[in-house]
Amino acid sequence: MGKTGFLLDDRFLRHDTGPRHPESPARLGAIRDAYEQAGLGDRCRRVEAKEILTSNLLRLHSRTYVTRVDAACRQSLPFIDVPDSAICPDSYEIALLAAGGTTQAVDLIMSGDLTNAFCAVRPPGHHAERDQSMGFCLFNNVGLAAERLLRYHELERVMVIDWDVHHGNGTQHAFEHVPEVYFCSLHGHPLSLYPGTGFETEVGTGEGEGYTLNIPMMPGTTGERYRQAFDEQILPAAEVYKPQFLLVSAGYDAHRLDPLAPLCLEVEDFEWMTRAVLDLAERHCQGRLISVLEGGYNLDVLSECVTMHISLLADAGTSERRG
């Protein structure tokens, strides 16, 4: 068995968002079925989901917000902050598991037990702000993983590449003032798509100026433009920055068949980007990479993209080319 981790816990299915919500438990059911049918269980190691400690959660989110999420779930409220962020009584516990499982994957990679990992978690996280839920997200899983790398493992340069079709506002805002996290996002143009952030002019603030790279895409954009953005902007930036660890906010809702966005990527484009980030991780990060599930709402597309992505991670995880 190789050194690729896979995190998917059946408890994530208990985050009940209601019968018509696009971010449904069926998403993970489709991923689990496709993962098993592809025989990927023989090539990956399961990562255990453990609740994140409150002390670690508070490195990114305010105590007031964490308390509000807990209370809203205990009171069986239908949502927190915005109607899109649907919750149920179990949602607080499940969000702790999603964040904790992702940071557990960080620790396993940093210890050398794993080379890379895919975290099929829900609720997703990249829209979650320090003190507010947005866009289906409760706690920022990728942001908390970055915090773990900086504060516990004492890394100095972490790169986040977010290819979800919606801009990762929460991740950007968490780190836009510091140079230790370089945030790169490819997403639908903020004038045409939620959440309305991620203009090219958003480049970071203070000491973090120049460490935020936003690449908005107009409706109808195809994979050719994404590849150009990688070749001309993201990969050159990484060559200069030389990240020590790579985090990917892996949303698959830029696919042409996704119901929530107007972009036109194909599965082959996500395959190309996966190979690009794996190569980047190989050159600069000793192969260390974690992909965390964000969006993707066509179940057939989602399961095909994720199994492709994990298969390529597993190929890299068995490689002996470690720097």
ChimeraX attribute file (.defattr): number of C-alpha atoms within 10 A of each C-alpha:
attribute: neighborCount
match mode: 1-to-1
recipient: residues
	/A:1	11
	/A:2	19
	/A:3	23
	/A:4	29
	/A:5	27
	/A:6	25
	/A:7	21
	/A:8	22
	/A:9	22
	/A:10	12
	/A:11	16
	/A:12	22
	/A:13	21
	/A:14	16
	/A:15	22
	/A:16	19
	/A:17	22
	/A:18	14
	/A:19	9
	/A:20	7
	/A:21	14
	/A:22	18
	/A:23	26
	/A:24	19
	/A:25	21
	/A:26	13
	/A:27	22
	/A:28	23
	/A:29	16
	/A:30	18
	/A:31	21
	/A:32	19
	/A:33	12
	/A:34	19
	/A:35	20
	/A:36	12
	/A:37	11
	/A:38	14
	/A:39	12
	/A:40	16
	/A:41	14
	/A:42	10
	/A:43	20
	/A:44	25
	/A:45	19
	/A:46	17
	/A:47	21
	/A:48	17
	/A:49	25
	/A:50	17
	/A:51	19
	/A:52	20
	/A:53	12
	/A:54	12
	/A:55	9
	/A:56	18
	/A:57	22
	/A:58	15
	/A:59	15
	/A:60	23
	/A:61	22
	/A:62	15
	/A:63	15
	/A:64	12
	/A:65	18
	/A:66	19
	/A:67	11
	/A:68	17
	/A:69	24
	/A:70	16
	/A:71	15
	/A:72	19
	/A:73	20
	/A:74	14
	/A:75	11
	/A:76	13
	/A:77	14
	/A:78	18
	/A:79	18
	/A:80	23
	/A:81	16
	/A:82	13
	/A:83	13
	/A:84	18
	/A:85	20
	/A:86	26
	/A:87	25
	/A:88	20
	/A:89	19
	/A:90	18
	/A:91	26
	/A:92	24
	/A:93	17
	/A:94	24
	/A:95	26
	/A:96	22
	/A:97	26
	/A:98	33
	/A:99	31
	/A:100	23
	/A:101	26
	/A:102	31
	/A:103	28
	/A:104	22
	/A:105	29
	/A:106	25
	/A:107	18
	/A:108	17
	/A:109	22
	/A:110	16
	/A:111	11
	/A:112	11
	/A:113	15
	/A:114	23
	/A:115	28
	/A:116	32
	/A:117	30
	/A:118	27
	/A:119	27
	/A:120	25
	/A:121	28
	/A:122	33
	/A:123	34
	/A:124	26
	/A:125	31
	/A:126	31
	/A:127	26
	/A:128	27
	/A:129	25
	/A:130	22
	/A:131	19
	/A:132	21
	/A:133	25
	/A:134	23
	/A:135	22
	/A:136	27
	/A:137	26
	/A:138	35
	/A:139	33
	/A:140	28
	/A:141	35
	/A:142	27
	/A:143	29
	/A:144	25
	/A:145	24
	/A:146	28
	/A:147	24
	/A:148	21
	/A:149	21
	/A:150	16
	/A:151	12
	/A:152	11
	/A:153	14
	/A:154	10
	/A:155	17
	/A:156	14
	/A:157	19
	/A:158	23
	/A:159	25
	/A:160	25
	/A:161	20
	/A:162	27
	/A:163	26
	/A:164	24
	/A:165	29
	/A:166	30
	/A:167	29
	/A:168	30
	/A:169	18
	/A:170	24
	/A:171	28
	/A:172	30
	/A:173	18
	/A:174	20
	/A:175	22
	/A:176	24
	/A:177	19
	/A:178	17
	/A:179	21
	/A:180	21
	/A:181	29
	/A:182	26
	/A:183	27
	/A:184	27
	/A:185	27
	/A:186	24
	/A:187	28
	/A:188	30
	/A:189	23
	/A:190	18
	/A:191	13
	/A:192	14
	/A:193	20
	/A:194	17
	/A:195	17
	/A:196	14
	/A:197	20
	/A:198	27
	/A:199	18
	/A:200	14
	/A:201	10
	/A:202	17
	/A:203	19
	/A:204	21
	/A:205	16
	/A:206	10
	/A:207	12
	/A:208	17
	/A:209	16
	/A:210	18
	/A:211	25
	/A:212	27
	/A:213	25
	/A:214	25
	/A:215	22
	/A:216	23
	/A:217	22
	/A:218	15
	/A:219	14
	/A:220	14
	/A:221	17
	/A:222	18
	/A:223	21
	/A:224	11
	/A:225	12
	/A:226	21
	/A:227	17
	/A:228	11
	/A:229	15
	/A:230	18
	/A:231	13
	/A:232	11
	/A:233	15
	/A:234	21
	/A:235	16
	/A:236	13
	/A:237	18
	/A:238	18
	/A:239	12
	/A:240	8
	/A:241	18
	/A:242	17
	/A:243	24
	/A:244	19
	/A:245	27
	/A:246	27
	/A:247	25
	/A:248	23
	/A:249	26
	/A:250	26
	/A:251	25
	/A:252	26
	/A:253	27
	/A:254	33
	/A:255	28
	/A:256	20
	/A:257	18
	/A:258	22
	/A:259	13
	/A:260	19
	/A:261	22
	/A:262	21
	/A:263	22
	/A:264	18
	/A:265	22
	/A:266	17
	/A:267	19
	/A:268	12
	/A:269	19
	/A:270	24
	/A:271	15
	/A:272	14
	/A:273	17
	/A:274	21
	/A:275	16
	/A:276	16
	/A:277	21
	/A:278	20
	/A:279	15
	/A:280	22
	/A:281	26
	/A:282	19
	/A:283	18
	/A:284	18
	/A:285	22
	/A:286	17
	/A:287	27
	/A:288	25
	/A:289	29
	/A:290	30
	/A:291	27
	/A:292	27
	/A:293	25
	/A:294	31
	/A:295	29
	/A:296	28
	/A:297	24
	/A:298	19
	/A:299	16
	/A:300	15
	/A:301	19
	/A:302	24
	/A:303	23
	/A:304	16
	/A:305	25
	/A:306	26
	/A:307	21
	/A:308	20
	/A:309	21
	/A:310	24
	/A:311	19
	/A:312	16
	/A:313	29
	/A:314	25
	/A:315	13
	/A:316	23
	/A:317	25
	/A:318	16
	/A:319	13
	/A:320	7
	/A:321	11
	/A:322	14
	/A:323	10
